[in-house]
Amino acid sequence: MYYSISLILAGCQSNTSSRQCLAPEEPVTCKSRCAQAQQKCFNLSLTYIVKKLYGPCLQKKPVKVFTILVYVFISIVGLYGAMQVKDGLDLTDIVPHGTAEYSFLEAKSKYFGFYNFFAVTKHIRSICDEFEEKGLPNYPHGVPFTYWEQYLHLRTYLSLSVVCILVVTFLAIAIILINPWMRYLCTVLLFLLPFPLIHTYSFLTPTPSFLFPFLESLL
């Protein structure tokens, strides 16, 4: 008996007395529970949310599977939406709604068919190349050829730029982190990230466009 009591006293902290160690535990009252809950609310922060709620939730297997499936679905929809986006910017996106100019442009696009400037420029360029092969040099000039001609191969050059960015990112992560899994993961995520954004833009705008020639001309 003496030996068991000495073990209990040895297990107590140095700043507590034997009477406190041998005393029975006080029951938890409703007031103390409310005080603890209030203290947790006051200590609520981003670190607490990530450590106690967000982190444990992401570690569950159903949450991981659901997150991967949602991301794959968003990526597929984003790839499809990016293919549906048009080049250029329609004038109806610039002119304010409810004006006579907007009504005119809306009626013109509804009852008359017009091609984009870069499509017309591409067709004229093909005609010029055809006559140049026959020995008749052609030198078309003007605003349609000095400004809109840059949109003939816009998607090709943009794709090459994206590929260069991905290659540089892959090499930089491979050199800095020296982690093959991380460099592949970052490269794939960086490649898939713009497509949902482009699809969201094409979904929110009435006439989707890919770049802004009008805004570019103002710079």
C-alpha positions in Angstrom: 0.0 0.0 0.0 2.8 2.4 0.9 4.6 1.5 -2.3 1.5 2.2 -4.5 0.9 5.6 -2.8 4.6 6.5 -3.3 4.3 5.7 -7.1 1.2 8.0 -7.4 3.0 10.8 -5.6 6.1 10.3 -7.8 3.9 10.6 -10.9 2.5 13.9 -9.9 4.1 17.1 -11.0 6.6 18.9 -8.7 4.4 21.9 -8.2 1.4 19.9 -7.0 0.9 18.6 -3.5 -0.1 15.0 -2.6 -3.5 16.2 -1.5 -4.2 17.5 -5.1 -3.0 14.2 -6.6 -5.1 12.0 -4.3 -8.2 14.3 -4.6 -10.9 13.0 -7.0 -11.4 14.7 -10.4 -14.0 17.4 -10.5 -16.9 16.7 -12.8 -17.0 18.8 -16.1 -19.9 21.2 -15.8 -21.8 23.0 -18.6 -20.1 26.2 -17.6 -16.7 24.8 -18.1 -17.7 23.3 -21.5 -19.0 26.7 -22.6 -15.8 28.3 -21.5 -13.7 25.8 -23.5 -15.9 26.3 -26.6 -15.5 30.0 -26.3 -11.8 29.7 -25.9 -11.6 27.6 -29.1 -13.7 30.2 -31.0 -11.3 32.9 -29.9 -8.3 30.8 -30.9 -9.8 30.1 -34.3 -7.3 30.9 -37.0 -6.2 29.8 -40.5 -3.5 27.6 -38.9 -6.1 25.9 -36.7 -8.5 25.3 -39.6 -5.8 23.8 -41.7 -4.4 21.6 -38.9 -7.7 20.4 -37.4 -10.2 20.5 -40.2 -8.8 20.9 -43.7 -5.7 18.6 -43.3 -7.5 15.6 -41.7 -10.3 16.0 -44.3 -7.9 15.8 -47.2 -6.2 12.7 -45.8 -9.4 10.7 -46.1 -9.5 8.3 -49.1 -13.0 9.2 -50.3 -12.1 12.9 -50.3 -9.0 12.2 -52.3 -10.9 10.2 -54.9 -13.6 12.8 -55.2 -11.0 15.6 -55.6 -9.2 13.8 -58.4 -12.4 13.0 -60.2 -13.6 16.6 -60.0 -10.3 17.9 -61.2 -10.2 15.5 -64.2 -13.8 16.5 -65.1 -12.9 20.2 -64.9 -9.8 19.7 -67.0 -11.7 17.8 -69.7 -14.4 20.5 -69.8 -11.7 23.1 -69.9 -10.0 21.5 -72.9 -13.2 21.3 -74.8 -14.1 24.9 -74.0 -10.7 26.1 -75.0 -11.2 24.5 -78.5 -14.5 26.4 -78.9 -13.1 29.9 -78.2 -12.9 32.3 -81.1 -10.0 34.5 -82.1 -10.4 38.3 -81.8 -13.0 40.5 -80.2 -16.4 41.4 -81.6 -17.4 45.0 -81.7 -20.6 44.2 -79.8 -18.3 43.5 -76.8 -17.0 47.1 -76.9 -20.1 49.1 -77.8 -22.4 49.8 -74.7 -25.7 47.9 -74.6 -28.9 49.8 -75.4 -27.3 52.2 -77.9 -28.1 52.6 -81.6 -24.6 51.4 -82.5 -25.1 48.2 -80.6 -28.5 47.6 -82.3 -26.9 48.2 -85.7 -24.0 45.7 -85.0 -26.4 43.1 -83.7 -28.7 43.4 -86.7 -25.7 43.3 -89.0 -24.3 40.1 -87.5 -27.8 38.6 -87.5 -28.8 39.2 -91.1 -25.5 39.5 -92.9 -22.5 37.2 -92.9 -19.1 38.6 -92.3 -15.7 36.9 -91.9 -13.0 37.9 -89.5 -10.2 40.1 -90.7 -7.6 37.5 -90.2 -9.6 35.0 -92.2 -9.9 37.4 -95.1 -6.2 38.2 -94.8 -5.4 34.5 -94.9 -7.5 34.0 -98.0 -5.9 37.0 -99.8 -2.4 35.7 -98.8 -3.2 32.3 -100.4 -4.3 34.0 -103.6 -1.1 36.1 -103.7 1.0 32.9 -103.2 -0.9 31.3 -106.1 0.0 34.2 -108.4 3.6 34.3 -107.2 4.0 30.7 -108.2 2.9 31.7 -111.7 5.5 34.5 -111.9 3.5 37.5 -110.9 4.9 39.1 -107.6 2.3 40.5 -105.2 2.9 42.9 -102.4 -0.3 43.5 -100.5 -0.2 46.3 -98.0 -2.5 48.2 -95.7 -3.9 47.9 -92.2 -5.4 44.4 -92.7 -2.0 43.1 -93.6 0.1 45.0 -91.1 -2.1 44.4 -88.1 -4.4 41.4 -88.6 -1.8 39.2 -90.2 -0.3 38.4 -86.8 -3.4 36.4 -86.0 -2.9 34.0 -89.0 -0.7 31.6 -87.0 -1.6 32.8 -83.5 -2.6 29.5 -82.0 0.5 27.8 -83.4 2.9 30.4 -81.9 0.9 30.4 -78.7 1.2 26.6 -78.4 5.0 26.9 -79.0 5.2 29.5 -76.2 3.3 27.3 -73.8 5.6 24.3 -74.6 8.7 26.4 -74.0 7.3 27.6 -70.6 6.5 24.0 -69.6 10.0 22.8 -70.6 11.7 25.6 -68.7 9.5 24.9 -65.6 10.3 21.2 -65.8 14.1 21.8 -66.0 14.0 24.4 -63.2 12.1 22.2 -60.8 14.4 19.2 -61.7 17.5 21.3 -60.9 16.2 23.0 -57.8 14.2 20.3 -56.1 15.8 17.1 -57.5 12.5 15.3 -57.2 11.1 13.5 -60.3 7.6 13.1 -58.9 7.3 16.8 -58.0 8.6 18.1 -61.4 6.1 15.9 -63.3 3.3 16.9 -61.1 4.0 20.7 -61.3 4.4 20.5 -65.1 1.1 18.7 -65.6 -0.8 21.1 -63.2 0.7 24.1 -64.9 -0.4 22.7 -68.3 -4.0 22.0 -67.2 -4.5 25.2 -65.2 -5.2 27.7 -68.0 -7.9 25.6 -69.7 -10.6 25.9 -67.0 -9.9 29.6 -66.9 -10.4 30.0 -70.7 -13.5 27.8 -70.6 -14.9 29.9 -67.7 -14.3 33.1 -69.7 -15.9 31.6 -72.8 -18.9 30.5 -70.7 -19.4 33.9 -69.0 -19.1 36.1 -72.2 -21.9 36.1 -74.8 -19.4 36.0 -77.7 -16.2 34.2 -76.5 -12.9 35.4 -77.8 -9.4 34.4 -77.3 -7.4 37.6 -77.3 -8.2 41.2 -77.3 -7.0 43.0 -80.5 -8.8 46.2 -79.6 -7.2 46.4 -76.2 -3.8 45.5 -77.7 -4.2 48.4 -80.2 -4.6 50.8 -77.4 -1.3 49.9 -75.7 
